[in-house]
Structure formats: C-alpha cells, structure tokens
Amino acid sequence: MLPAMIVGAVLGTLLLAPLDISETIRAVAAVDLWTLFLVLVLSLVNYAFRFWRWTMFLGGRNAPVSVGRHLAIYVAGFALTATPGKAGETMRSLYLRPFGIPPSKSLAAFYAERLLDLIVISALAMLLITHSDPVVRALGLTGAVIAMGLLAMQYPRVTALVEGAATAWPARGARFASAAAGFLRDVRAMMTPRIALCGTLLGLAAWAGEGLGTYLVVRSMGFDIDLSLAVGIYATAMIAGVLSFLPGGLGGTEVVMTSLLIYAGASAPVAVAATIVVRLATLWFAVVLGLGAWLGLEAARGLKPRE
C-alpha cells in the first residue's frame, strides 16, 4: 500500500511535465524577503497557538512543568513531525514523564490535538464550497464530511461500544479494548466545553494563518488568487497528506497542492514553486526548530550533575 502511494505521488508530479525549471526558479526568487518573513512569522504564530492549546489539555498554568521547559519539549516534538500521522511527536511523553505527567495523559492530549487539527483543517477546506467550480466545491464538501465524521466519533456511545467489546473479546483483546476505552475517557475528560471551544478557535487561528501564508506566497509570484481559495487549497492539501498515511504527508500534500493551484489557473512553474516555498516555511521550518529544541533538551540533560 505504502509503495503504491509513493509511486502515485511521484507519477502525479511527473504528470506536471514538461516543467520549465528556470521558470520555477524565477518564481521562487520572486518571493521577496518581507513576504518570506511574514510567512515564517505566521508559522510561528501557528506553533504558539497550538502550544497554548496543548497546555490547556495538560492543566494550563497548573501543569507541573515550567512554561519555558514545556515549550522546549513541545517544539522538540516537531523534530519527528515528518512521521506517519505525526506519531513521532509522542516523544514528548518521555520528557514530560519526569515532571509527573503520565504517558497516558500526554498521549491523550496528543490525540485530542490531532483530532481538533483534523476538524479545523476540514472546516477550512469547506471554504472551497464558496467557489462555483463543481470539482472545487466537491472537495469542500469532502472536508465537511470528514469534520462531521470526526465529531461523531467522540460521541460517548462510541466509548460504551468499546467497553462492551471488552467483555466479549479474548483476554488479550479485552485488555486492549479496556485500555482503548480508558484512553477515550481521558480524551473526553480533557474536552470540556470550554477547552473544546477555545481549542477549536486557537486551531482555526493557527491553521488559517498558514493558509494566509500560502496566499501571500502565491500572490508574491504574480498569480491573483482569492484568499478563501488559497486557504481552502492549503487545507485540502493537508487533509490529502494525512489520508495518504505517508510520513509528514510527503508526496500527497505536495501533489494535491500543486495540482489544485494549477486547476485554479496558476502555471505549473508557479504552482510547483509556491508548493516548495510553503512546505519549506511550514513543515521543514518546524522540523528545524524541533531539532534545535531537541538538541537543547539533550544538552541540558547532559549538564545535570550525576547522582
């Protein structure tokens, strides 16, 4: 399955040929430093809002870890964000455990964070519904279906069904079902109405900011595009990356973003160049920051006196 998806992503990229490399380079060079600075700032705002939401899941100001250390641990998780489902970010649990935050709680927070992200990004993809093109509107409706499906999965009856299965399965399956039910209860305990509402608003601001960054990049390359269309394209490409189950959505996100920009009227060089710049300023910028924070945490641990 995975090799087939990789091949499909590569073939999708090749279908964009013939691609004028020199035109693509010129399109990248057209992004001025001020625009690039704004896009990077919007990415930082995205990380800041998501960290704020993360701390809400783990107790806010009452969390047993200082804000500075907690921020370093959260950002360090970005070093492994280019993993399937961003599962590598769960490495935060290893650094939070010494502060009295059990892995079960931090893993529940990770799930809650991914859940809200998917709901929010699916909602942003719905912006495509506002456009008249039937294909684009269909993609927006897909985002609506995904968002509603994710919300339905949080219904308490789902937990009850899992708990009921625990009594019918063999011993090993029953333990797994029981652990899954407990996990879902932890997630629901975090999702109080206030936290769910605030977390959703923070998520909207965070991911809409990166969609705005996409808009700024594309406009700086000379392609006139509506803000709602740019945000919707970015969100849809992110969903495609998640559904591809590829590490960091690599391949799937890029092919869909490039294809949608071309479908919206951009030339192939501009679409490819915009995708490259956006991914560098979002995914890979986060990875670099994460590696720096991770190295800092490890260096700090090495400086501690041995007992």
N, C-alpha and C positions, 0 to 999 in steps of 0.2 A: 504493500500500500504506500509506504513512505517513498521508496524509489520511484514509483509511478507518479507521485505528486511532484517530486523534484524534476523528473523528466518533463512533466506537463508544464511546470513553471519555466523551464529552460526553453521548451518549444514555443510557449506563449511569447517569450521575449524575442525569440528568433523571428516570429511572425511579424514583428515590427520592422524587420529589414525590408528594403535597404535603409539603413540608418546612416546619416551623414555625421561621422564622428566629429569633424571640425565644427559643424553647426551645433552639435551637442555641447562641445567645449565652450563655444561662444555664448551659448545660453547660460551655462553655469557661471561664466565670467560676468554676465550681465547682472548678477545679483550683487548689489553694492554692499559695502561693509556695514552700513547703517541698517539695511534690511536684515542682513545676517545676524547682526547684534540683537535686533528686535525679536527675531525668531528664536534665538538662543535664550533670551530673557523669558519669552513665553514658555519655552520648555522648562526653565527653572521654576516658573510660576506653577506649571503642571505638577512638578515634583513636590513643591511646597504645599499645595493644596491636598495632594494625595497623602503626604506625611501627616498633615493636620488631621485628616480623616482617619488615618491609621492609629494615631494616638487616641482618638475618640473611642475606637474599638477596644483599646487596651487600658482604658481608665483615665485618659486625659492627663490632667495635672497630677492625679493621684497615682500614676504609674510609678513603680519603684526604681526607675532609671532616670537619670538627668536628661534634660531635653537635648543637650549637645551630644551626649553619648548615644541617645536614642536616634537622633538624626543621622549620625555616622553609621549606625547599624542599619537603619532603613535604606540609606543611599548605597551602602555596601551590597545590598541585595541586587541592585541594578547591574552589578558585575556579571550576574548569571541570568539577566533578563532575556538573553537570546537562547532560551531553552524552551522546549515544548510547554505551552501553557504558562510560561514564566515560572515553572515549578522550581527552578534553581533559586528563586528569591526566598524560598522557605529556609535557606541557610541562616536567615535572621534568627530563627528559633535557637540555634546553637549559641548565639551571642546574648540572647535575652534570657536564657535559662539561668545563668548565674545570678541574675537580678530577681529571681523568684517568679518569673513569668513562665509557666509550664508550656511545653511544646504544644499541647492540645489547645491552649488558648491562642497562642500566636498563629498556629495553623488555621484555627477557626477565623481569626482576623484576616489571614491571607485569603481564605475562601470568600469571606464577606467582601473584601476589597475587589477581588476578581469579579464577583457577582455584580456589584454595583457598577464596575467599569463596563461590563458587557451590557448591562441595562442602559447605561448612559450613552455608550457609543452607538448602540442600536437605536436609541431615541434620536441621536444626532443624524444617523443615516436616514431617518424619516424625513429630514429636510428635503431629500430628493423628490418626495411626493409633490412638493410645490412646483415642480417643473413639468412641462406639458409632454415631454417625450415619454412614450409608453414604457420603453425599456428602463429609463431612469426612474420612473415612478414605481415600476415593479421592484426595483432594488430597494427603494424607500419602504415599500410595503413589507419586504422581507425583513427589514430592520424592525418594523413594528411587530411582526410575528415572533421574532426572536425575543424581543423585550417582554412581550406578554407571556411567552413560554417560561422564561426565567423567573418572572414574578409568580407564576402559578406553581412552580416547583417549591416555593418557600411556604406553601400552604401547610399548616400544622398536620393535616391529614396525611401528607407525604411521610412525615416522621412516624406517625402512627402505623402506616403500612409497613415501614421498615422494621419497626419494633415487633409488629405481628409476624413478620417473616422470621424473626429471630427465634421464635418458638417452634417453627416448622422445619427449619434447616438442621442439618447435622451439626455436631458440636463446633467444628471449625467455622462453618458458615454462620452459625448462631453468634459466635463471638464477634465475627466481622460485622454482622448486621447490628448487633448491640452497640459496637463501637461507632458504626456509622450513624445510628440513631442519636447517640450521645453527642457526636460531632454536630449534627444538625440542630440539636437543642442548644449547644454552645453558640452556634451562629445566630439562632433566633434570639437568644438572650442578649447578644450584642446589638441586634437590630431593633432597639427600642424605637418607637415612632420618631422621637426627637433625633436620634442618631441616624436613622434611615433617611429622614428628610434632609438633615444637614449634610450627610454623606453624599446624597444624590446631588444636592446643589453644588457641593465642592467638586464632585466628579464632573458635573456639567461645565463648570468654570474651567476646570483643569483641561479637559479634552477639547472643549471649544477653543481654548487658547491655542492648542497645537493645530487645530483646523484653521484658525486665523493665520497662523504661521504659514500654512500651506497656501492660503490666499495671497499673502504678501510675497511669497517666493514666486508664484506663478505670475502675478501682476508685474513683478520686477523684471520678468523675462519678456514682457511685452504682450502677454496674452490677456485679453479682457475677459474676466470671469466674475460671475456673481459670488458674493460672499457665501450665501447659503449653499450654492452648488459646490464650492471649494470645500466647505466644511463637510458636506454630505459625502463627497468623494473620498475625503480623508477617512471619515468614519467607516464607510463601506469597505475601503481597503483594509482597515484594521480588523474588521469582522472577518474578511476573507482570510487574513493571516491567522486568526485564531482558529477558524474552521479547517484550515489546511493541516493543523497539528504539526507544522514544521517549526523548528527552533526559532523563536522570535518572529514567527510568521514569515521568515525569509523566503523570498521567491513569490509566495502567494500575494503578500501585501504589495510588493513592487509591481508585479504583473497587472494586478487589478487597478492600482492607482494610475499606472501609465496608460492602460487601456481606456479607463474612464476619462482621463484627460484628453486623449486622442478623440474619443467619441464626442466629447464636449466641444471639439473644434481645434484643439492645440495641435501643432505639428509634432511629429514623432521626436525630433531632437529636443523640443521644449518639454514635452511630456516626460521623456527619459531624464533630462537634466533636472527638472523640478522634483521628480521622484528621488533622485540621488541626493539632492540637497536636503529635502525634507527628512529622509531617513537618516542622513548623517547628523542633522540637527536635533533629532528626536531619539531614535533607538541607540545609535552609536555614541551620541553625546552622553546619554545616560550610562552606557557601558563604561565609558572612560571615567566618568565621575565615580561610578561604583567601584572600579578597580582602585582608584585613588583612596577612597574611603576604606576599602577592604585592607589595603596595604597599611593604612594608618592605624586601623584597629589591631592588626597583627604586630605592628611595630610597638604600639602601646603595651600590648600583652608581653612582648619580649623585654620591655624595660621594667616590668614589675619585679621586685625582689623575690628571689626563690625562697620558699619556706623550708 
